[in-house]
Amino acid sequence: MRPRSLFRLAAAAVAVVSAAAFAGSAAASPLAARPAASKPTGSITVFGASSLTGAFTQLGVGFQKKYKGTAVTFNFAGSGTLATQIEQGAPADVFASADTKAMSQVSAAQDIAGQPVSFAHNLLEIAVAKGNPKKIKTLADTVKSGVQLELCAPSEPCGMYALQAYQKAHVTVPTVPTGENAKAVVASVTLGQADASIVYVTDVLAAKGQISGVEIPTSQNVLASYPIATVKATKNSVTAKAFVSYVTSPAGQAILAKFGFLKP
């Protein structure tokens, strides 16, 4: 065999060995180069329905304790108001609504990342002055002469749900003052500016000792569904997603149950 032929064979053998070595390295590289999963860190802002104030404040404490180096700031208001703020570009990382309508509004504007998750339910209750001096027992009693009724604005979930409850009870609601959210109308009852209002069971529980509550029969009550989602514009998606997961986790659900929320 001529020297040139021997050189070609040797070169081919080296090429085969090099290719095999490269293939082995390439096969191993995905495992070797795979980055560690990102851990929640940094700050996020959570937009939450006003009825979630107590529960989410405690959830925030639990979340920050679980994930050191995180900070959660809350913006509580009526769900409809929050939805509009997000659509207008307000800096939010997570949105938790008291109804699916407000969440659908934000989702339709393509401001939500992924699908919203239902994390809690709530029921309505009649909030009355402490000791129930007007002797209110039914929804019909709240519209009687001499009773000052105040409801949430109909554009907000608590106002929408209240009107649905009155409709189920076949009670006509006259024109009454309205508050911007559940917390606002509870404050009116607490301060004596209103004799009654229709709010969530959790709102009455949160104001225990300051107001009294009158149960609404199941046949007239309305079940409120609370969805939560990550906002698409978030600059900290890892921590935002971790917060949503924490809310739906057993630890998060236990906190919500303590504040009177029902399972999703």
Secondary structure, 3 states (H helix, E strand, C coil): CCHHHHHHHHHHHHHHHHHHHHHHHHHHHHHHHCCCCCCCCEEEEEEEEHHHHHHHHHHHHHHHHHCCCEEEEEEEECHHHHHHHHHCCCCCCEEECCCHHHHHHHHHCCCEEEEEEEEEEECEEEEEECCCCCCCCCCHHHHCCCCCECEECCCCHHHHHHHHHHHHCCCCCCCCCEECCHHHHHHHHHCCCCCEEEEEHHHHHHCECCEEEEECCCCCCCCEEEEEEEECCCCCHHHHHHHHHHHHCHHHHHHHHHCCCECC
